[in-house]
């Protein structure tokens, strides 16, 4: 047989076999979110409850997730939950995270470039090689100084912090630090203290915590109370921070952060780690007095509240749908993950420390009113949360992470991760 005949034969066979993949696909037809699964019951339920067209698959992610972030944790602003989100993100991605050698934060102290001597070296970097101490994630208390942070953070770091209405922030700090004692009615204690705030402040051992605390956290000296100086410094903060979250718009803040960092829903989902148990209703007169006492914080908050509104406007048309989807996911996961939870009252902090007991039993199909999920792999469910939102979850891992006690993170898990990285380095050098 000539070469020409062989070539013609190959072409003919190729033409005859071309439809074969399509025929096989038709024989094994399944919906886009299904995996090879033999349960007829599950397939019927999926087709009925998870109908959607090809255009409804989760919006294509065209950006690259960012992994370098500073979250400046301010006091009494709800920052513990954001701290947990950042720590968990660092852990899941095995990032270089700033972990103090002693303590959990730098508290209320101003930090200098020598701060690297007080933190664990990055994984793979020898202790004392300070010029190579470069980190992906910072998420603890410290007084802000952009130049210092830039000295130990990696390039292209996103800077974020959070602010709270100064009235409720002061009321929380007043309670947490036992400024007016703990005897009697809290509203009465607040009202009595605010009759002579300056005199009471001068006598207090916690002066830093009960007078313009948030502007102090952000590195501005509250004694510089000239309006033009403060205005200039606040505008400088606006250039230093890429985004300032607002406690009263907590979920909205997380949605904006998610888009800014190109993260996933599971990167920002949370269960509250602390809950106040001692809240009061403040009179208009008392609200006005507290606001005046914290006038610099009010100026700071009002400025960044307006900037927050700009972020919402610039988000695009999907802001509300993304926010609704996020809240559906939170509600759904609380039903799926939690078998029960306990609240431990902390006398000092004025909070309930919440401990969750997570569920371990996940069926092939998990559904609520708004969300339906189907197992597509042994440890992966795909979930239709309505509209164009399709997300994937490893419930076993996610539920464990969400219910982990916050205090376990830095002392145990993150420190172990950083230690382990440097133990490997030590073994390599032997």
Secondary structure, 3 states (H helix, E strand, C coil): CCHHHHHHHHHHHHHHHCCHHHHHHHHCCCCCCCCCCCCHHHHHHHHHHCCCCHHHCCCCCCCCCCCCEEEECCCCCCHHHHHHHHHHHHHHCCCCECCECCCCCCCCCECCHHHHHHECCCCCCCCCCHHHCCECEECCCCECCHHHHHHHECCCCEEEEEECCHHHHHHHHHHHCCCCCCCCCHHHHHHHHHHHHHHHHHHCCCHHHCCCHHHHHCCCCCCCCCHHHHHHHHHHHHHHCCEEEEHHHHHHHHHHHHHHHCCCHHHHCCCCCEEECCCCCCCHHHHHHHHHHCHHHHHHHHHHHHHHHHHHHHHCCCHHHHHHHHHHHHHHHHHHHEEEEEEEEECCCCEEEEEEEECCCCCCEEECCCCEEEEEECCEEEEECCCCCEEEECHHHHHHHHHCCCHHHHHHHHHHHHHHHHHHHHHHHC
